[in-house]
Amino acid sequence: MRAVDLIRKKRDAGEHSPEEINFLISGYTRGEIPDYQMSAWLMATWIRGLSRPEIAALTEAMLHSGEVVSFPEIAGRKVDKHSTGGVGDKTSLILAPIVAAGGLSVPMISGRGLGHTGGTLDKLESIPGFNTSPTLAGFRRVLGQCGMALIGQTAEIAPADKKIYALRDVTSTVENIGLICASIMSKKLAEGIDALVLDVKTGSGAFMQKEGDSVRLAELMVETAERMGKKAVALITDMDQPLGRFAGHSHEVIESVEVLKGRGAADLRDLSVELSAWMFYLGERTGTVDEGRGLALKLVASGEALDKFRQGIALQGGDARVVEDYSRLPQAKRRAEVGSLAGGFLAATNCMEFGVALAMLGGGREKKEDQIDPGVGLEFHKRIGDRVTAGETLVTIHYNSESRLNEARHRIAESFQFSDRQPPAKRLIRRLVGA
Ligand code: URA
């Protein structure tokens, strides 16, 4: 078999056999197929799509590119959550400590920033010293000691996703249902969980902007989890505007800590509690989702979830003092305001553009080798439905370099739409799949 023939086959809308998909994935993981050939195959796949059998074969090949872990030494249920990604989406940092404080184990394998979205690993790495790539033994130890461990794909676990994810990020080959399903499910099925809660975003800041596409992706992922014997549910949630008030790495860590302290933005708190509640329910810690909500709120109010976050940071080598002293996190030196170009009710946002603007300021990657600037961020002052006067500040940009500030500022200003009438409130949770 030759990679060049498989690229041509997909370019010409052919369907791959499982053997062909295995050849591509194992060859690329071992370094025998170079980046340029995998990039070409990804683009052909993005354009031509994958059939259901191809998606199943791709998920299996990526899953078995590394170890499939199990934790027989850890009693109790293991549960996880994964989001398809959005702007300001930081719930993992909040719900992992809540759920671990509630007695379940959360072995979470996350990703870096992808496209216009931020990644959990990059956010955690803004905490000085935090190690997102421990050995498998280190992962086990941290999980056993505190009930949560947040790591990235490694050379041992989901190595194919580690490499392909980084390539998709910089080749505009992210927004494809089959590639997203295989990426997410290969990581999640490798981490030894009993149950999985999926947060599938929909709207202008999501990879799947139409609700129907988000539902299709959710159904595919729930079906894949169930085929592998895992309980799963997907929540289709709003991404027509950023989640919470901040986007950007340090800022999102601070906002997460605020929620763990019982404060923070209402939408972020509500979604974190809802996802935690489903994790408690699927993990059989509570008999109903409603009991799960009560438990999540109690663990925040008592400070137990915040203590768990501190413990988790310290065990992964991070400076847990950031929880009390936010100045220990990297901060941008300068600020600029973005004023509203019009007056009226804020009706909609082109939310993806906020993520692109943030990346331009250093908060994302345009090439695989790019370093993230964790201090840059966007602070959003208005939500859809708010009344705004022309010139009023909509966003504060926290930045370090002037080089692309104007371009970012224009993108942000032009990403708000206004109307004379107040738009109906958007529901944060649109639907459930697989409940
Ligand atoms: N999150 C992932 O882990 N992979 C994707 O492809 C998209 C979102």
Residues whose N, C-alpha, C, O or C-beta is under 5 A from the ligand:
A	BS01	URA	S83 T84 G85 G111 L179 I180 S183 I184
